[in-house]
Amino acid sequence: MSALAERVEYMSLTFTGIQGVSLAEEKLDLGCGCYLSKPSPYLISARWKHVMSDWAYAEIEKLSCFFVLKEESSLSPDLQAKERLQNGVMAVQIVKPVRTFGFIFQGQEFEGAKTFNLQHTEARPEMVPGNWALQRMFDQPLLDQLPDILRRVNAAFNSGSVEKKNAVTLLQLSLEHFHPLISGLLAVMGMEALFDSDNRNDFRKKLCACLGAATRAFPDWNAPHSVAPNYTVEELAVPLYMLRNKLAHGADLRSAALDKSTPVDLISKVQLTPESEPQAYALLLSEAAPYLLAQVLQKHL
């Protein structure tokens, strides 16, 4: 018997949890070996107290869904499957950022088995978007966009385009970072991976050409319940670039207000909506940056 015929094939599941998804059915096929699944005892059985805090061990039961990658594999774990899973999760984030659970589970699925055969658990930081994104559930109109974006993200990672890969990865790191200003910095770096701007005005020109100068930086996700903030792409482009430069060079943010050509008061108090608490302009820019990067990726992928 040939070595190929002797090899036993198994189904490998790699999955993580997502919050804020409005899934009408138990399972939604997304293509590319991926699907969304409502929490089930089978998937929840992957949790393990030895590697999870008490909070995480209990929180897994409250997730709105799991993002699952199902593939044929040999008996040993395919650690690259975690990267393929992350690509799928980033497709969700490009449509609209959501909160993730952080933990990635990997193991084998055996026909007739009542529990998941866990092989590997990885704890990553949760991805946490800004408050504006969290106001809307990832509902059916957004779910309808997901298969196409997933296909395009996978194509980007298979095409060898370093710039596209870096932009997606920087969006992931931006959403994972706990410090809002560094999150904003990473997101602007993601846009720069695609634009390679010469200066602040070139960045503004390229961002406006990509998304439209009058496009709202905070997408109109929450209408009609909440009207999107009026900040436009053209209005925020140069301040975003200025914030990125000050953070990247470790400069005092207050110095941006003294710039001779494009002064920006990064510490002035602004409101996202009339109902919002005042916050530093730098924080508003930092929340907008991942939303803008996600919109840019929708155009570039």
Steps between C-alpha positions, in 0.01 A plus 500: 500500500638843410596754766226729368236232542622420852469859620191555713317830449332685786285811517675780684305779670664832584272758657463806716215696654337822384264738677232719349391279207129460433485148357149389404590137432707248691771496233587734213735377226741772382698300247876438503447230766364755748169532676338680790338285766288582800654372827446126548607258774730335242700819430486624860656168607831634364542726805765395749539645849876448502552766231200728556406739777176440690350797316594365155385148592154636582490765226528245218139398564385860440659547158263585218675261260818316407699558182605152386748378240444135405763320292630156422830440673732235632485396865762754609388864544552739208614812679466706181125438522493762777632756253233402248238533772627847590470600134134404518443693821663804339248479217234557767694797636534655154122491452443649848723466806368272775627374833679165501556247776876471452544126556556281194420129530628229269438128490344202325140418429408132506171371367270399785714665767309703758790722602762687305850347496700807598864507389610859536382826662647842434416809703510817292393849607134573442422729209298790637364768264385846600161580646353615168551157341366322808165679473393282207470124492666317213162432343374347176591787263856481631505119493399516134823688423724257687553212248633736232735680741618164636584381150690823429698485827604142426599600146713784638687266735551248221610755240826603660401869531700604803330840521151350516608238755663765716193724486273216617747401773530859621121522524507186715775641724315831521184332626698281741698784661372618836628859464269710280772731366726210399197333344452810288869511410494140378188562292655802327809287435267249333372770265857609432592141409263543205551872425875549564438874527774758460352739756180604679349660191577198287337279764190722496490491121527120484251435782245736342553343157442155650193567715368836383573830672145540631467141626436477872794368699253336739283280274124538517461162673244600757230685306223572564561463875814715503613745234863450399744771615566764235879460491603444138799324345647829377452664841684227692771400250768755590432486877534120482835534325613759754398274790684209341818708465493629857444152643757333275767753598411512869420870478275707725150491351457865598768597248265416211305819577815704429557360151537791255326343198228275648455564873290235676393522863514132591413554867195724449172356628250381238184289496437208269123559519297763689427233763864393542732603779772746391832335416839602365505546123788250485271230642227573246758473222627174644152349497440613141830357371406126505162580342677686220754222451219245476331712233828539310552123508152448356619703200853358468448127555 
